[in-house]
């Protein structure tokens, strides 16, 4: 059974004060499966007071005590992985194995940040006088407002939630209305682990109304957002007007550079999985495949064969590799980008037939080649199962195309040349670069972009610093 979702305010699950709700649809068939409470300003005011109260208590807890609650929540989440996976697949569409993997990856994130809570260090700065002690402290910034999307209903939230509470902050999360129930399960694990009242709060509703109210509010001291570049720029501007700290994880259009000396079979196996995972609805999904001319035809043929093996269908069915798009808007966007490219002269290498599937938002795995630079898909994030294959002749041409767009979130490359790999690390303008494997998004490594893909990191040892202020205290004895 798919559960309806309420708001979480001050450790209480409750309906919106207005009693308004938003319908939740199953993207595999377009049918309504439940509802989520729609918060009003009155609900946000209640959440703000709860977060303020929760922060006053939680920020005084020792790091070891906070970490203990987090590890207990991680254990509970692990035990519920199968239940949560089924909920997530119903509302998001991804196959059960991917939904379960996402839940277990969240366990890893929580446990990592529990350890980071115990590694928030200060500093003693040598003084110029013998009777002076210069001390540097790291203190939690205060209540946090976080805004998360639907493509990874748990993993997009858990990085923000874990970093915030590890640092000693409280948090209000504006969760995704399309996928609310699996997000709520993450919060239930923390409540059941014994986190104090008001430390974590979860609301749903009209995105613009919630962001425009929470971000300027004086109780909120830090903003974290994952979503499109266009929306991220608006929220960052609003936060800047009120001097709020920001972490922005925005859109991408990841290039993949494949050189003559690459292991093509290895590259195809890894990249097909990465491209079509979650129906391509992944901010770090490889999109522009830049392939050296001598191996272009060979790679494209191998990639086509790999795409043809992908089984598309309802994520609850056995052996399904790729589910539907999240909603009609996402489906329309991929269709329009593909049609635009073909109308401009692109070559359709492959497109899976999904005509036999039940009514739902299914898009077949699609491969285009020789796509003109003025095609929309060469400049806009497709956020779907659309791969673009382009040949190049010189290293400089590949790097130029990789860096052409304002995006700079993730990039990939395949080469057996150490010289080429070293040069790419210097030349590709991106926040993350994986060479010869898919080594991104682990809790212990940075996760974030540059240029229009945002700023700040949600992984690695730097991530918790965004939720801390530096305080200098100098004492003359």
QUIWO-V632581 format. One record per pair of residues at least 6 apart in sequence whose ideal C-beta (glycine too) atoms are under 7 Angstrom apart, sorted by the first residue. I is the first residue (numbers start at 1). J is the second residue. Records with the same first field share a line. If there is no record, write none. Layout:
# QUIWO-V632581
I = J + J
This chain:
# QUIWO-V632581
2 = 33 + 34 + 87 + 90 + 181
3 = 34 + 181
4 = 34 + 35
5 = 36 + 37 + 180 + 181 + 184
6 = 13 + 14 + 15 + 37
7 = 14 + 16 + 37 + 39 + 43 + 202 + 203 + 204
8 = 187 + 201 + 202
9 = 43 + 46 + 47 + 50 + 201
10 = 50 + 197 + 198
11 = 191 + 197 + 198
15 = 37
16 = 37 + 38 + 39 + 40 + 43
17 = 40 + 42 + 43
18 = 40
20 = 38
21 = 35 + 36 + 37 + 38
22 = 35 + 36 + 38 + 177 + 204
23 = 32 + 35
24 = 33 + 34 + 35 + 36 + 91 + 180
25 = 31 + 32 + 33 + 327
26 = 33 + 90 + 91
27 = 93 + 324 + 325 + 326 + 327 + 360 + 361
28 = 93 + 314 + 315 + 323 + 324 + 360
29 = 358 + 359 + 360
30 = 359 + 360
33 = 90 + 91
34 = 181
36 = 177 + 180 + 204
37 = 204
38 = 204 + 205
39 = 203 + 204 + 205 + 210
41 = 213
43 = 203
44 = 203 + 210 + 213 + 214
47 = 172 + 201 + 203
48 = 217 + 219
50 = 197 + 198 + 201
51 = 143 + 170 + 171 + 172 + 198 + 201 + 219
52 = 143 + 219
53 = 198
54 = 170 + 196 + 197 + 198 + 199
55 = 142 + 143 + 169 + 170
57 = 196
58 = 168 + 170 + 196 + 199
59 = 140 + 168
63 = 117 + 118 + 120
64 = 118
66 = 117 + 165 + 166 + 168
67 = 114 + 117 + 118
69 = 193 + 194 + 195
70 = 110 + 113 + 114 + 162 + 165 + 166
71 = 111 + 114
72 = 193 + 194
73 = 110 + 189 + 190 + 193
74 = 107 + 110 + 111
76 = 189 + 192 + 193
77 = 103 + 106 + 107 + 186 + 189
78 = 104 + 107
80 = 185 + 189
81 = 100 + 103 + 104
82 = 100
84 = 103 + 182 + 185
85 = 96 + 99 + 100 + 103
86 = 96
87 = 181 + 182 + 185
88 = 94 + 99 + 153 + 179 + 182
89 = 95 + 96 + 99 + 315 + 316
91 = 178 + 179 + 181 + 182
92 = 150 + 153 + 179 + 326
93 = 279 + 315 + 323 + 324 + 326
94 = 278 + 315 + 323
95 = 315 + 320 + 321 + 323
96 = 315 + 316
98 = 277 + 278
102 = 152 + 154 + 155
103 = 154
105 = 155
106 = 154 + 155 + 158 + 186
108 = 443
109 = 158 + 159 + 162 + 443
110 = 158 + 162
112 = 443 + 444
113 = 162 + 163 + 166 + 464
114 = 166
116 = 166 + 464
117 = 166
120 = 138 + 167 + 464 + 468
122 = 135 + 136 + 137 + 138
123 = 136
124 = 134 + 135
125 = 134 + 136
127 = 133 + 134
131 = 476 + 477
132 = 474 + 475 + 476
133 = 475 + 477
134 = 474
135 = 473
136 = 470 + 472
137 = 471 + 473
138 = 468 + 470
139 = 468 + 469 + 471
140 = 167 + 168 + 169 + 467 + 468
141 = 169 + 221 + 222 + 245 + 467 + 468 + 469
142 = 169 + 221 + 222
143 = 169 + 170 + 219 + 220 + 221
144 = 164 + 169 + 171 + 222 + 224 + 467
145 = 172 + 214 + 215 + 220 + 223
146 = 160 + 171 + 173 + 224
147 = 174 + 211 + 225 + 227
148 = 156 + 157 + 160 + 173 + 175 + 176 + 226
149 = 156 + 176 + 226 + 227
150 = 176 + 178 + 179 + 326
151 = 278 + 281 + 282
153 = 176 + 179 + 182 + 183
154 = 182 + 183 + 186
156 = 226
157 = 173 + 175 + 183 + 186
158 = 186
159 = 458 + 459
160 = 224 + 458
161 = 171 + 173 + 200
163 = 458 + 463 + 464 + 467
164 = 171 + 467
165 = 171 + 199 + 200
166 = 464
167 = 464 + 467 + 468
169 = 222 + 467
170 = 198 + 199
171 = 200 + 201
172 = 201 + 203 + 214
173 = 201 + 202
174 = 203 + 207 + 210 + 211
175 = 183 + 202 + 204
176 = 183
177 = 204
178 = 326 + 327
180 = 204
183 = 202
184 = 202
187 = 200 + 202
190 = 200
203 = 210
211 = 235
212 = 238
214 = 220
215 = 223 + 235 + 238 + 239 + 242 + 244
216 = 238 + 242
220 = 244
221 = 244 + 245
222 = 244 + 245 + 467
223 = 235 + 239 + 244 + 245 + 246
224 = 247
225 = 232 + 235 + 248
226 = 249
227 = 250
228 = 250 + 251
229 = 250 + 251 + 452
232 = 248 + 250 + 454
236 = 246 + 248
239 = 246
245 = 466
247 = 456 + 458 + 466
248 = 454 + 455 + 456
249 = 448 + 449 + 454 + 458
250 = 449 + 452 + 453 + 454
251 = 283 + 381 + 407 + 453
252 = 283 + 284 + 381 + 407 + 409 + 410 + 449 + 453
253 = 287 + 288 + 381 + 405 + 407
254 = 284 + 285 + 286 + 287 + 409 + 410 + 411 + 412
255 = 288 + 290 + 401 + 402 + 411
256 = 271 + 286 + 288 + 289 + 290 + 412 + 413
257 = 290 + 398 + 402 + 413 + 424
258 = 267 + 289 + 290 + 291 + 292 + 295 + 299 + 414
259 = 292 + 414 + 415 + 417 + 420
260 = 292 + 294 + 295
261 = 415 + 416 + 417
262 = 414 + 415 + 416
263 = 414 + 416
264 = 295 + 298 + 299 + 302
265 = 302
267 = 414
268 = 299 + 302 + 303 + 306
269 = 306
270 = 437 + 438
271 = 286
272 = 303 + 306 + 307
274 = 285 + 286 + 438
275 = 285 + 286 + 387
276 = 307 + 310 + 322 + 365 + 385
279 = 322 + 323 + 324 + 325 + 363 + 384 + 385
280 = 382 + 383 + 384 + 385 + 386
281 = 325 + 326 + 383 + 384
283 = 409
284 = 409 + 410 + 440 + 441
286 = 412
287 = 382 + 387 + 388
288 = 388 + 390
289 = 387 + 388 + 389 + 390
290 = 390 + 392 + 398 + 401 + 402
291 = 299 + 389 + 391
292 = 392
293 = 391 + 392 + 393
296 = 391
300 = 349 + 369 + 389
303 = 367
304 = 349 + 350 + 367
307 = 350 + 352 + 365 + 367
308 = 350
310 = 321 + 322 + 352 + 365
311 = 319 + 320 + 321
312 = 322 + 352 + 354 + 357 + 362 + 364
313 = 320 + 357
314 = 320 + 323
315 = 323
322 = 365 + 385
324 = 360 + 361 + 362
325 = 331 + 334 + 361 + 363 + 384
326 = 361
327 = 361
328 = 361
330 = 361 + 383 + 384
331 = 361 + 363
333 = 384
334 = 363 + 382 + 384 + 386
337 = 376 + 377 + 380 + 382 + 386
338 = 366 + 386
340 = 375 + 376 + 377
341 = 368 + 371 + 375 + 377
342 = 348
344 = 372 + 374 + 375
345 = 372
346 = 368 + 370 + 371 + 372 + 375
347 = 368 + 369 + 370
348 = 368
349 = 367 + 368 + 369 + 389
350 = 366 + 367
351 = 364 + 366
352 = 364 + 365
353 = 364
354 = 362 + 363 + 364
363 = 384 + 385
365 = 385
366 = 385 + 386 + 387
367 = 387 + 389
368 = 388 + 389
369 = 389
371 = 377 + 378 + 388 + 390
377 = 386 + 388
378 = 388
379 = 405
392 = 398 + 401
399 = 427 + 428
402 = 411 + 428
403 = 428 + 429
406 = 451 + 452
407 = 451 + 452 + 453
408 = 429 + 430 + 431 + 449 + 450 + 451 + 453
409 = 430 + 431 + 432 + 449 + 453
410 = 430 + 432 + 440
411 = 428 + 430 + 433
412 = 434
413 = 424 + 433 + 435
414 = 436
415 = 421
421 = 435
424 = 433 + 435
425 = 433
429 = 450 + 451
430 = 450
431 = 448 + 449 + 450 + 453
432 = 440 + 447
434 = 440
441 = 447
442 = 459
443 = 459
444 = 460
445 = 459 + 460
446 = 457 + 459 + 460 + 462
447 = 457 + 458 + 459
448 = 454 + 455 + 456 + 457 + 458
456 = 466
457 = 463
